[in-house]
Amino acid sequence: MMKEELETTNRPDNTAFTQQRLPAWQPMLSAGIVIPGFVLIGLAFIGIGVALFITSQNITVLEKDYTGVETTSDCYKCSNPSDKNCTCKLEFSLSTLFEGPVFFYYGLSNYFQSQRSYGASKDEYQLSGDLDYFKTPISACSPYQYDANQNPIVPCGSLANSMFNDTFKLYQIVNGTKKLVPFDGKGIAWWTDYNIKYRNPSVTPLKNAFNGTVKPSFWSKPAYELDTSDPSNNGFVNQDFLVWMRRAALPDFRKLYRRITEGDYARGLPAGNYSLEIAYNYPVLSFGGRKKVVFSNVSWMGGKNQFLGIAYLVVGSLCVVMSMVMLIVYAKFKFPEDD
Amino acid sequence: YLHCFGRDERRVDSRTIYVGHRPCPATDTFIPPKFCDNRIVSSKYTVWNFLPKNLFEQFRRIANFYFLIIFLVQVIVDTPTSPVTSGLPLFFVITVTAIKQGYEDWLRHKADNEVNKYLVTVLEDGRRARKESEKIKVGDVVEVVEDETFPCDLILLQSSREDETCFVTTASLDGESNHKTHYTVPDTEKGLESLSATVECEQPQPDLYKFVTFFSLCVVSLRSLGPENLLLKGATLKNTQKIYGVAVYSGMETKMALNYQGKSQKRSVVEKSINAFLLVYLCILVSKALVCTTLKYVWQSQPGQEEPWYNQKTQKEKDANLYLNMFTDFLSFMVLFNFIIPVSMYVTVEMQKFLGSFFISWDKDFFDPEIQEGALVNTSDLNEELGQVEYVFTDKTGTLTQNSMEFIECCIDGFQYKNRDSSTELDGFCVTDGPVSMLQQKAGREELFLRALCLCHTVQVKEGFIASSPDEVALVKGAMKYGFTFLGMESKNMRVMNRDKDVETYELLHVLNFDPVRRRMSVIVRSKCGDIMLFCKGADSSIFPRVRQEEVDRISMHVERNATEGYRTLCVAYKLLSSEEYAQADAGLREARLALDDREEKLMAVYNQVETGMSLIGATAVEDRLQEEAAETMEALQRAGMKVWSTCYACRLFQRGTELLELTVRTLEDGGRRREERLHEVLLDYHKRAVQDPPPVKTRVTRSWTSAKQDYGFIIDGATLSLVFNSSPDSSHYKSLFLQICQNCTTVLCCRMAPLQKAQIVNMVKNSKGSPITLSIGDGANDVSMILEAHIGIGIKGKEGRQAVRNSDYAIPKLKHLKKLLLGHGHLYYVRIAHLVQYFFYKNLCFILPQFLYQFFCGSSQQPLYDAAYLTMYNICFTSMPILAYSLLEQHICMEVLMSNATLYRDVAKNAMLRWSPFLYWTLLGVYQGLLFFFGVRFLFSNPALQDNGQVFGNWSYGTIVFTVLVFTVTLKLAMDTRHWTWINHFVIWGSLAFYMFFSFFWGGIIWPFLRQQRLYFVFANMLRSVSAWLVIILLILLSLLPEILLLVLRKPRWPHSRQVRYTHI
């Protein structure tokens, strides 16, 4: 009795796990699986690649630099930063219909929105409408936390302060007269940013919430006057502001400004001459940056990008070629493991 | 002058002890000398110094120190990540290790106390006093009773035995379980209470067999004492009621303590590799940080970039010192990239080792029904080292052999007698291959032979037979089987019961003791009818020259055959002494025994003189049976590329055709010249034969076990080894010669080694070129120092106590289990942990490389590419479980195949999977994938409008796409490496990926109130809404795994598939 007890206590458990004998699947990649697999993957990739490539080819893009570096450019006159309220024109013509809906982007280069101190320089509690943080913005906003008179800046921080403030108006020249192309400023920012993440304080009128605060030094008007015509696009939920606050990943970036979806232009921009009137406010030359505008239409894959299509084609053909090589290798060595 | 000088010199390297602390009346001043107390300390810490000392030890580890620095930097400097990310895991690791080490030390304290608080009896001014063992002082007279161990090194003063001797066994010191005779100091037996004497002995030294002492009874003259007067601490008193001795060495100065080596923490080669890789990655890390810091300041020096209007500095930043800024920037970069060396790797490695070691103790193949125990794992740090063993040192008695001798056969006058069956002893004996006509004469010779076996020994009868060597017992028992039973001693008479059940008595006149140089022993007895006979037994080489040649010719063939069979052979001879001859011998022996100087030499001369002109009767063969499957195990180990060194003589270790090179006291004595000269000669000769002459083709390429090359076996004994080690200034030359010879032999035997000598041999091999991995296996206390010295120490749960098991790293019940432990578990553990280490470095390289590359696109501003949650969770949750499961369960080749093909062990020998070339491969793979992840997404983001609604993605989307590709790629890479998919693997691999998806949704799906920045809000969900993001993720995963897939397909399967092998077995 005693002995049996000992045996049960000391003898190791005879289970599959403790004896390292769990049933196991031991995959063997044999030529019979790999070669057809590679061919299939390769063909699929080539198929996707062709689709991507053609889609990308069909996207029309019109890019215009308006920094005004060249003296010939109309915006050259505005490139002097001391010059306030300067407007310049950018003229172009379309020979065929620019198919719609057309998306209108502005682009900046050599602009580092991705810098750490820059990106951290905002107060998300403030931007979600928490009034406590209107009085005392977080220190990360420094040097745009308080102004010289120790008034809190709302919205605080470098990111908000440097909001892009060039404005554009597009005219079609029809028989010598300028016809305004209507811009749609809705739906340019992420739905969640607009509806959830950024909130105005629940104070009406909105202006009262900003009592005792000052606007960011670079701004020409306070946040509650960003869009006085539409309360749902004003303050912190102004879509231009939201687009700006979503930091770009790379120093050369573009951001969505407007969509052209309305009226005569819902089908796109018809052939003809156009004039873009630019209120030139945003200085970029001091840090060697450039500004541009981009007209583009989009497909299911987004904007024009040749990279994906080409990459898919290359990888797809690589797979097919490799399966051929493997076939030759295996034919020579008589499928060593497939017996 | 000369005399004085001599005395001075002696005083320096000797100590003077006053027996019983009584000064000599003659000496005017008595200065009680100071010696250390009798406390044994094997513990490392005390309560007070535990915390600082343990922390110091832990932070001496390069990794721990590094993490401490990173943590401090994060606390002090404004860094992109929180100090908690590195502080918490570090705290966890340090605490767990401290608790473990503290517990181990507590156990050592307990063991020490057991020894130190043991009560002993000390004579103090004529009274017997009980004292704790630790309070014994040098000079105390100590009483020890039978079966007690000596509490310190004693000089034997008085014994309860009449013949002024006592018996001890030194099993726990040198593994010899026989009874050794020790002698009292002459003329001291009267009046211990009033004895005043001084002992002048040398300073403590570890050699067990060396002891030179002068004992002076104050008034009477000097006496010189030797090792036969010294009782060593750790030895046990046997067959003697009690003895008195004076303590000469105590505590840590005893020979046992000097032979004991502290248990130092053993580090595996894998850990050394990890540290080397760590250094490489540290360099990568530092250079990355340096590059980024430089770039930052170069870039800032361009006009307009130092402080663009949109990103102005604060006043504090403007005021700060430029160089200080540079330094803090450097530190920030270090912190940003520090994930390249993750704490989690150390946690995972520790966990793998800890959990993995359970599989050893759980293995039912290691369970021995006899002792009702399985394997025991004392250290989990060395699991993988079991797969790297190059040298195996094994102890003989109890480890390789069962230490139970068995009488196999004998040979009388050239006729062979096999012990067929003990039940039919008489019949079996009479049926011989001898001619019938000689039967009468034969019977007489037979009886003579058996009487010789019954008389020529030092066996005592006491509930069975007790003897100094198990061979003697085997012989006496053998004689018993044939009808002659030794009944024991009665005063000076030996009583033997013969075949007719009559008791014969013989008066024992002299015993000519066995010694290793003569290799024989004799007794002189007087029979009832007055004949004086000398019986002698010994090794063939020591008997043959002393008998007639024609007798030798009849027997030598049998002896040689038995010897090649692996039996121990002894020859038995006898001669009749006439009364004159005996009188002469008797006088010579008595005189020599009483000689004060050179007693050994004089005795030897008399022995040699008496043992001549004998007549050879026969020979015996005794087998020391090997442990079950010992030979098979050793053969498998040798096939696996290990060299087996043994501290024994077990002939089956030598294959037939192995040429034996012997370097023992015997070979050195032959020349009759000084030992050192002879040693030099022999060494050079062997070196020429074993190292230079046969071109030692490394058979590694052919991997065939039976190569055409001549195999050599090498035999050396303890005395010769100490000559090799400490002979002369050019001993280093001998040492290297010796080492070279040994390394060219397939098997090396070392006999009669002191524990420290065993350790010395292990140490010599361990520190030789290429620092091979050594494994020691033993079962007795005498193996402890060897077990501690080797990289891996294995204890056998044998009969010789638990000392070896306690000090070992792993303990197994039988020698045969070594095969599975090394070839099976060891191999798998090595592959697992090597893959774990490489994979960890790889996955963190391709984790951090994109973050580094991103610095070129964010103005080198330490902007993290990934969200903080991803940075922290990557190593903890998303990618940790699959590799842990892999490193516990993977069996790239199944256990049976590993066991049956021992040569597979060579595939991972010499740390094959953690050398620089595989490391480079993994690193390149990591770099390739890191580059691919980053630039693939970079090209995609050349137009960040990735959604069909024209909206653009920002920097967090960028990072999340890279991170998603990363998590999937490294997990799938592991899936591809997994050869053994259990349900656990499936669960953790697919579970990790699912968890990543789930977590990302969850993390980005809620506005977390405790977070300042909701930067990942809906980033992941938005990413999944973009077809382009999906496509780029799939593309990059496939492209980064493509080289691996190709390699996997094109590489031929190296090992037979386990299922196929199973079929062939059926």
Boltz contact constraints between the chains, C-beta under 6 A:
constraints:
  - contact:
      token1: [A, 6]
      token2: [B, 372]
      max_distance: 6.0
  - contact:
      token1: [A, 10]
      token2: [B, 372]
      max_distance: 6.0
  - contact:
      token1: [A, 10]
      token2: [B, 373]
      max_distance: 6.0
  - contact:
      token1: [A, 11]
      token2: [B, 367]
      max_distance: 6.0
  - contact:
      token1: [A, 12]
      token2: [B, 362]
      max_distance: 6.0
  - contact:
      token1: [A, 12]
      token2: [B, 364]
      max_distance: 6.0
  - contact:
      token1: [A, 12]
      token2: [B, 367]
      max_distance: 6.0
  - contact:
      token1: [A, 12]
      token2: [B, 374]
      max_distance: 6.0
  - contact:
      token1: [A, 14]
      token2: [B, 364]
      max_distance: 6.0
  - contact:
      token1: [A, 18]
      token2: [B, 362]
      max_distance: 6.0
  - contact:
      token1: [A, 20]
      token2: [B, 359]
      max_distance: 6.0
  - contact:
      token1: [A, 22]
      token2: [B, 982]
      max_distance: 6.0
  - contact:
      token1: [A, 24]
      token2: [B, 980]
      max_distance: 6.0
  - contact:
      token1: [A, 24]
      token2: [B, 981]
      max_distance: 6.0
  - contact:
      token1: [A, 24]
      token2: [B, 982]
      max_distance: 6.0
  - contact:
      token1: [A, 25]
      token2: [B, 981]
      max_distance: 6.0
  - contact:
      token1: [A, 26]
      token2: [B, 979]
      max_distance: 6.0
  - contact:
      token1: [A, 29]
      token2: [B, 1048]
      max_distance: 6.0
  - contact:
      token1: [A, 29]
      token2: [B, 1049]
      max_distance: 6.0
  - contact:
      token1: [A, 34]
      token2: [B, 1049]
      max_distance: 6.0
  - contact:
      token1: [A, 103]
      token2: [B, 950]
      max_distance: 6.0
  - contact:
      token1: [A, 112]
      token2: [B, 859]
      max_distance: 6.0
  - contact:
      token1: [A, 114]
      token2: [B, 858]
      max_distance: 6.0
  - contact:
      token1: [A, 114]
      token2: [B, 863]
      max_distance: 6.0
  - contact:
      token1: [A, 114]
      token2: [B, 955]
      max_distance: 6.0
  - contact:
      token1: [A, 115]
      token2: [B, 311]
      max_distance: 6.0
  - contact:
      token1: [A, 115]
      token2: [B, 858]
      max_distance: 6.0
  - contact:
      token1: [A, 115]
      token2: [B, 859]
      max_distance: 6.0
  - contact:
      token1: [A, 115]
      token2: [B, 861]
      max_distance: 6.0
  - contact:
      token1: [A, 116]
      token2: [B, 861]
      max_distance: 6.0
  - contact:
      token1: [A, 116]
      token2: [B, 862]
      max_distance: 6.0
  - contact:
      token1: [A, 116]
      token2: [B, 863]
      max_distance: 6.0
  - contact:
      token1: [A, 118]
      token2: [B, 311]
      max_distance: 6.0
  - contact:
      token1: [A, 124]
      token2: [B, 1013]
      max_distance: 6.0
  - contact:
      token1: [A, 142]
      token2: [B, 314]
      max_distance: 6.0
  - contact:
      token1: [A, 143]
      token2: [B, 312]
      max_distance: 6.0
  - contact:
      token1: [A, 143]
      token2: [B, 314]
      max_distance: 6.0
  - contact:
      token1: [A, 158]
      token2: [B, 311]
      max_distance: 6.0
  - contact:
      token1: [A, 162]
      token2: [B, 310]
      max_distance: 6.0
  - contact:
      token1: [A, 192]
      token2: [B, 1018]
      max_distance: 6.0
  - contact:
      token1: [A, 197]
      token2: [B, 1014]
      max_distance: 6.0
  - contact:
      token1: [A, 197]
      token2: [B, 1017]
      max_distance: 6.0
  - contact:
      token1: [A, 246]
      token2: [B, 954]
      max_distance: 6.0
  - contact:
      token1: [A, 247]
      token2: [B, 954]
      max_distance: 6.0
  - contact:
      token1: [A, 247]
      token2: [B, 955]
      max_distance: 6.0
  - contact:
      token1: [A, 248]
      token2: [B, 954]
      max_distance: 6.0
  - contact:
      token1: [A, 249]
      token2: [B, 941]
      max_distance: 6.0
  - contact:
      token1: [A, 249]
      token2: [B, 955]
      max_distance: 6.0
  - contact:
      token1: [A, 249]
      token2: [B, 958]
      max_distance: 6.0
  - contact:
      token1: [A, 250]
      token2: [B, 857]
      max_distance: 6.0
  - contact:
      token1: [A, 250]
      token2: [B, 941]
      max_distance: 6.0
  - contact:
      token1: [A, 255]
      token2: [B, 952]
      max_distance: 6.0
  - contact:
      token1: [A, 256]
      token2: [B, 950]
      max_distance: 6.0
  - contact:
      token1: [A, 256]
      token2: [B, 951]
      max_distance: 6.0
  - contact:
      token1: [A, 256]
      token2: [B, 952]
      max_distance: 6.0
  - contact:
      token1: [A, 286]
      token2: [B, 304]
      max_distance: 6.0
  - contact:
      token1: [A, 287]
      token2: [B, 304]
      max_distance: 6.0
  - contact:
      token1: [A, 287]
      token2: [B, 308]
      max_distance: 6.0
  - contact:
      token1: [A, 288]
      token2: [B, 304]
      max_distance: 6.0
  - contact:
      token1: [A, 298]
      token2: [B, 948]
      max_distance: 6.0
  - contact:
      token1: [A, 298]
      token2: [B, 950]
      max_distance: 6.0
  - contact:
      token1: [A, 300]
      token2: [B, 948]
      max_distance: 6.0
  - contact:
      token1: [A, 300]
      token2: [B, 1027]
      max_distance: 6.0
  - contact:
      token1: [A, 301]
      token2: [B, 1027]
      max_distance: 6.0
  - contact:
      token1: [A, 301]
      token2: [B, 1028]
      max_distance: 6.0
  - contact:
      token1: [A, 302]
      token2: [B, 945]
      max_distance: 6.0
  - contact:
      token1: [A, 302]
      token2: [B, 946]
      max_distance: 6.0
  - contact:
      token1: [A, 302]
      token2: [B, 947]
      max_distance: 6.0
  - contact:
      token1: [A, 302]
      token2: [B, 1028]
      max_distance: 6.0
  - contact:
      token1: [A, 303]
      token2: [B, 943]
      max_distance: 6.0
  - contact:
      token1: [A, 303]
      token2: [B, 945]
      max_distance: 6.0
  - contact:
      token1: [A, 305]
      token2: [B, 943]
      max_distance: 6.0
  - contact:
      token1: [A, 307]
      token2: [B, 939]
      max_distance: 6.0
  - contact:
      token1: [A, 308]
      token2: [B, 1031]
      max_distance: 6.0
  - contact:
      token1: [A, 311]
      token2: [B, 1035]
      max_distance: 6.0
  - contact:
      token1: [A, 315]
      token2: [B, 1039]
      max_distance: 6.0
